[in-house]
Amino acid sequence: MTRQAYVDGRFVPIARARVAIEDRGYQFADGVYEVIKAVAGEPRDLDRHLARLERSLGELRIPAPMSMRALSLVIREALARNPVTKAIVYLQVTRGVAPRNHLFPSVVRPSLVVTVRRAPFPSDRERAEGVAVFSLPDQRWGRCDIKSISLLANLLAKQQAAEAGCREAWLVDEAGRVTEGSASNAYIVDGEGRLVTHPLGPRILGGITRSVVLELAREAGIEVVERPFTLEEAKRAREAFLTSTTSLLLPVTRIDEQVVANGVPGSVTRRLARLYAERVGIEEAAAGL
Ligand code: PMP
């Protein structure tokens, strides 16, 4: 199967897909993106992803390349042309192509690219046994709520975590509090069985998985507290986990050198992982837990 990418109005084989060198995404990272999971051709939580995209665009004053309704049709067409059972849709909008100048161009058309690939979901083993995270200072900018394609600090952190043998970096602010991961949201379960995660605001990305998992937790009668927690608190927590569209819900069983609790995924984590897997229709994810 030849993968096809949607690039500015048409589908082309991915090997022939091109963007202009003066695209502001290429020169300034002046753009935003979304990553959407699809199972059996059906995008999951598409409305939430499109609402976040609209918000990110608005915050950067980039006009939408088309209506969200039309965009959802492009996404469905991209999925139809790239049939895989478990897919990740990557969607990127940049401010467009213009001679390089920091100022916004006065006349410009936003660029839109949509690609689909097989979802790199975590292994059964990672889901069943949990993963390690590595703490690092949060060196990102002050608007982490915008899903910007400018991800250098995230890349550096994730790379450093991987070189330390860890799956993810947990980013720590100047007060010693965990904001989120380099590409995921971060949670602990405290001694009273409450689910604790950083509140929404400019220091974190409002994850779509986060919004779904918090809803599922509340429905299941688990108390949710949206407040920052410190790295030290996390190391002493009863349970810890992370979420993202691609990582799903992954237990965190080690933070730096510290094993979390007894080193196996806790009951709240397992329960939420199962509920989330059921909700998004990834049966295998539920089976392993
Ligand atoms: N935080 C950051 C910094 C991320 O990059 C991501 C994934 N894009 C998330 C959180 C999780 O967001 P979502 O659940 O929407 O994938």
Residues whose N, C-alpha, C, O or C-beta is under 5 A from the ligand:
A	BS01	PMP	E180 G181 S182 A183 S184 N185 L205 G206 G207 I208 T209 R210 T243 S244 T245 T246
